Amino acid sequence: MAVDVLLGLQWGDEGKGKIVDVLSAGYDLIARFQGGPNAGHTLEFDGKKFVLNTIPSGIFFENTMNLIGNGVVIDPITLKREIDKLKDAGHDLLAKGNLMIAKKAHLILPTHQLLDAASEKRMGEGKIGSTLKGIGPTYMDKTGRNGLRVGDTTLPDFKERYQKLVDKHVSMLTSLYGEVADFSEREAAFFEAVELINKFQLVDSEHLVNSYLKEGKKVLAEGAQGTMLDIDFGSYPFVTSSNTTTAGACTGLGIAPNKIGEVIGIFKAYCTRVGGGPFPTELNDETGEELRRIGHEFGATTGRPRRTGWIDLPALKYAIMLNGVTQMVMTKADVLSGFDKIYACTHYNYLGEKIDYMPYDICCVEAVPVLKEIDGWNEDLTGITELSEIPAKLQSYIDYLEKELEVPIKYLSVGPDRKQTLVLHP
């Protein structure tokens, strides 16, 4: 058996949570492998809507186990809030016993959030666009070998370890930024949340995932954010703090590269981006605003309005190459209904050349999109359930994308509910 990987091919917000939810019934384990609570995976079914920040999107299926992997950074306060909200909605995860947490996952401390906010404030107009959740500073402590991990919470000297790291952060805040905001309330909430986390199964995730494979069980690795936000290969420095690509699933769960099976890449029928950084196909006009309005393009976690634009084929080809994508999912095709013409970026005009790849210095040298005009469709897609109901012009758009990207689009999403998903290639 191999681990299938599901991840985003753009700048995040592609609809990964919904598709994981759709596929979860066919897997024994859903394992989140990177990122932190800046991720907001929205799921809708049975007239209810849920937003998950840390918990894997397979949590609603009785026979599917869920794992928060070692590559994830966990804010105990946020995780407790998620768990409590699910319990209030009738999903008691402790009683169900279908959530496990990797001992090697790093913890976000209240002072990590102070460092995040102070850094962004100091950068002014050049800020990254952080969600201020403390994720970047937590990954910095991880790579700096100072971090605290979930497994540390079970050790007798955990509070001493915690205080040592907090003292370091307070010293940094004082010397670099001249102030330290009061965090006593969040600190109390942090330790209360840790007590709840310790009631769940804390596991060595690398052994767990590999034992599932040995037993012939099916595993799906769930990514957060998107390929273009990868710390190594994204639009640096306007990126997230982890590896959002398939390689991140190996390090974020403890699996060997030869254990990767299908790589399912998700993309919107257009493009969005949150925060700063380059966005070649961005529409700063009425069309962009219309896409935002129809698509409800506001962050599931922060509520921030997303930047919108046409689909970017050079960026998608780059993401497909990096991840080894074997099949794709196109989401939000319904949002484009009613546009007489839609457009696809086929190349960039860059430094006097016409190129079809992402240049190294895209953050400081403008890449002007070369757009191909495509006929739009007017039909409402949200109620279609059969392939025969797909409008001819939408089918033509799908065929064009499959030819250009050289990967089959297996699933088509035509609305937020799990039932609004069509299988194009059984």
Backbone hydrogen bonds, N-H to C=O, Kabsch-Sander energy under -0.5 kcal/mol:
donor,donor_aa,acceptor,acceptor_aa,energy
3,V,259,K,-3.8
4,D,2,A,-0.6
4,D,219,V,-2.3
5,V,262,E,-2.8
6,L,221,A,-2.9
7,L,264,I,-2.2
9,L,266,I,-2.6
11,W,272,T,-0.5
19,I,15,G,-1.7
20,V,16,K,-2.7
21,D,17,G,-2.3
22,V,18,K,-2.2
23,L,19,I,-2.2
24,S,20,V,-1.8
26,G,23,L,-2.1
27,Y,24,S,-2.4
28,D,218,K,-2.0
29,L,218,K,-1.6
30,I,65,M,-2.5
31,A,29,L,-0.5
31,A,220,L,-2.8
32,R,30,I,-0.5
32,R,67,L,-2.5
33,F,222,E,-1.8
35,G,71,G,-0.6
39,A,36,G,-1.8
41,H,52,L,-3.1
42,T,40,G,-0.7
43,L,50,F,-3.0
44,E,416,P,-0.6
45,F,48,K,-2.0
48,K,45,F,-2.3
50,F,43,L,-3.0
52,L,41,H,-2.7
59,I,56,P,-1.1
61,F,58,G,-1.5
62,E,60,F,-0.5
64,T,61,F,-1.5
65,M,28,D,-2.7
65,M,63,N,-0.5
66,N,98,N,-1.5
67,L,30,I,-2.7
68,I,100,M,-2.4
69,G,32,R,-2.4
69,G,67,L,-0.8
71,G,252,G,-1.8
72,V,69,G,-1.5
73,V,35,G,-2.2
74,I,106,H,-3.1
79,L,75,D,-2.6
80,K,76,P,-2.6
81,R,77,I,-2.1
82,E,78,T,-2.3
83,I,79,L,-2.6
84,D,80,K,-2.8
85,K,81,R,-2.4
86,L,82,E,-2.3
87,K,83,I,-2.1
88,D,84,D,-2.4
89,A,85,K,-1.3
90,G,87,K,-1.7
91,H,86,L,-3.2
92,D,90,G,-0.6
93,L,91,H,-1.0
96,K,92,D,-2.4
97,G,93,L,-2.4
98,N,93,L,-0.6
100,M,66,N,-2.8
101,I,201,Q,-2.7
102,A,68,I,-2.7
103,K,203,V,-3.0
105,A,102,A,-1.3
106,H,72,V,-0.9
107,L,148,L,-2.9
108,I,74,I,-3.2
109,L,107,L,-0.6
112,H,109,L,-1.0
113,Q,109,L,-1.1
114,L,110,P,-1.2
115,L,111,T,-2.1
116,D,112,H,-2.1
117,A,113,Q,-2.4
118,A,114,L,-2.4
119,S,115,L,-2.3
120,E,116,D,-2.1
121,K,117,A,-2.2
122,R,118,A,-2.0
123,M,119,S,-1.6
124,G,120,E,-0.9
124,G,121,K,-0.5
126,G,123,M,-1.9
127,K,124,G,-1.6
138,T,134,G,-1.3
139,Y,135,I,-2.3
140,M,136,G,-2.1
141,D,137,P,-2.1
142,K,138,T,-2.0
143,T,139,Y,-2.6
144,G,140,M,-1.9
145,R,142,K,-1.1
146,N,141,D,-3.1
147,G,141,D,-1.3
150,V,105,A,-2.7
151,G,103,K,-2.8
152,D,149,R,-1.3
153,T,149,R,-0.6
153,T,150,V,-1.5
154,T,151,G,-1.3
155,L,152,D,-1.7
158,F,155,L,-1.6
161,R,157,D,-2.3
162,Y,158,F,-2.9
163,Q,159,K,-2.5
164,K,160,E,-2.1
165,L,161,R,-1.8
166,V,162,Y,-2.5
167,D,163,Q,-2.7
168,K,164,K,-1.5
169,H,165,L,-2.2
170,V,166,V,-2.8
171,S,167,D,-2.1
172,M,168,K,-2.1
173,L,169,H,-2.8
174,T,170,V,-2.3
175,S,171,S,-2.5
176,L,172,M,-2.9
177,Y,172,M,-0.5
177,Y,173,L,-1.7
178,G,173,L,-0.7
178,G,174,T,-0.8
179,E,173,L,-1.1
187,E,183,F,-2.4
188,A,184,S,-2.1
189,A,185,E,-1.9
190,F,186,R,-2.4
191,F,187,E,-2.0
192,E,188,A,-1.7
193,A,189,A,-2.3
194,V,190,F,-2.2
195,E,191,F,-1.5
196,L,192,E,-1.2
197,I,193,A,-2.4
198,N,194,V,-2.1
199,K,196,L,-1.9
200,F,197,I,-1.9
201,Q,99,L,-0.8
202,L,200,F,-0.6
203,V,101,I,-2.5
203,V,201,Q,-0.6
205,S,203,V,-1.2
207,H,204,D,-0.7
208,L,204,D,-2.1
209,V,205,S,-2.8
210,N,206,E,-1.6
211,S,207,H,-2.0
212,Y,208,L,-2.0
213,L,209,V,-1.8
214,K,210,N,-2.1
215,E,211,S,-1.8
216,G,213,L,-1.6
217,K,212,Y,-2.7
219,V,2,A,-0.7
220,L,29,L,-2.7
221,A,4,D,-3.4
222,E,31,A,-2.7
222,E,220,L,-0.5
223,G,6,L,-2.5
223,G,221,A,-0.6
227,T,8,G,-1.6
228,M,10,Q,-2.2
229,L,226,G,-2.1
230,D,227,T,-2.0
231,I,242,S,-1.8
234,G,230,D,-2.3
235,S,228,M,-2.0
236,Y,234,G,-2.4
238,F,235,S,-1.8
239,V,237,P,-2.0
240,T,229,L,-2.5
244,T,242,S,-0.8
248,G,245,T,-1.3
249,A,245,T,-0.7
249,A,246,T,-1.2
250,C,246,T,-1.0
251,T,247,A,-1.6
252,G,248,G,-2.4
253,L,249,A,-0.8
254,G,250,C,-1.9
255,I,250,C,-1.5
259,K,256,A,-2.3
260,I,257,P,-1.6
261,G,3,V,-3.0
264,I,5,V,-3.6
264,I,262,E,-0.6
265,G,263,V,-0.7
265,G,327,Q,-2.5
266,I,7,L,-2.3
267,F,329,V,-2.6
269,A,331,T,-1.8
271,C,309,G,-2.8
273,R,307,R,-1.9
276,G,128,I,-1.2
282,E,279,F,-2.1
283,L,308,T,-3.2
284,N,282,E,-0.7
285,D,283,L,-0.8
289,E,285,D,-2.0
290,E,286,E,-2.3
291,L,287,T,-2.4
292,R,288,G,-2.0
293,R,289,E,-2.5
294,I,290,E,-2.9
295,G,291,L,-2.4
296,H,293,R,-0.8
297,E,292,R,-2.4
298,F,296,H,-2.0
299,G,304,R,-3.0
303,G,299,G,-1.4
306,R,297,E,-2.7
307,R,273,R,-3.5
309,G,271,C,-2.1
310,W,281,T,-1.3
311,I,343,Y,-0.8
313,L,311,I,-0.6
313,L,345,C,-2.1
316,L,312,D,-1.9
317,K,313,L,-2.9
318,Y,314,P,-1.9
319,A,315,A,-2.2
320,I,316,L,-2.6
321,M,317,K,-2.1
322,L,318,Y,-2.3
323,N,319,A,-1.9
324,G,320,I,-1.6
325,V,320,I,-1.4
326,T,263,V,-2.4
327,Q,263,V,-1.7
328,M,408,P,-2.2
329,V,265,G,-2.3
330,M,411,Y,-2.3
331,T,267,F,-2.4
331,T,329,V,-0.6
333,A,413,S,-1.5
335,V,332,K,-0.9
336,L,332,K,-0.5
336,L,333,A,-1.0
337,S,334,D,-1.1
338,G,377,W,-3.3
339,F,336,L,-1.9
340,D,338,G,-0.6
342,I,374,I,-2.8
344,A,372,K,-1.9
345,C,311,I,-2.8
346,T,344,A,-0.6
346,T,370,V,-2.7
347,H,370,V,-0.9
348,Y,355,I,-3.0
349,N,368,V,-3.2
350,Y,348,Y,-0.7
350,Y,353,E,-3.3
353,E,350,Y,-1.9
355,I,348,Y,-2.7
355,I,353,E,-0.7
362,I,359,P,-1.3
364,C,361,D,-1.7
365,V,361,D,-2.0
368,V,349,N,-2.3
368,V,366,E,-0.6
370,V,347,H,-2.9
371,L,369,P,-0.6
372,K,344,A,-2.9
374,I,342,I,-2.9
376,G,340,D,-2.9
381,L,379,E,-0.5
384,I,381,L,-1.8
389,E,386,E,-1.7
390,I,387,L,-1.7
395,Q,391,P,-2.5
396,S,392,A,-2.1
397,Y,393,K,-1.7
398,I,394,L,-2.5
399,D,395,Q,-2.7
400,Y,396,S,-2.3
401,L,397,Y,-2.3
402,E,398,I,-2.5
403,K,399,D,-2.1
404,E,400,Y,-2.4
405,L,401,L,-2.9
406,E,402,E,-1.7
410,K,328,M,-1.8
410,K,408,P,-1.0
411,Y,328,M,-1.6
412,L,422,L,-2.5
413,S,330,M,-2.9
414,V,420,Q,-2.2
415,G,420,Q,-0.6
418,R,44,E,-2.0
420,Q,417,D,-1.7
421,T,419,K,-1.5
422,L,412,L,-3.1
424,L,410,K,-3.2
424,L,422,L,-0.7
425,H,410,K,-1.2
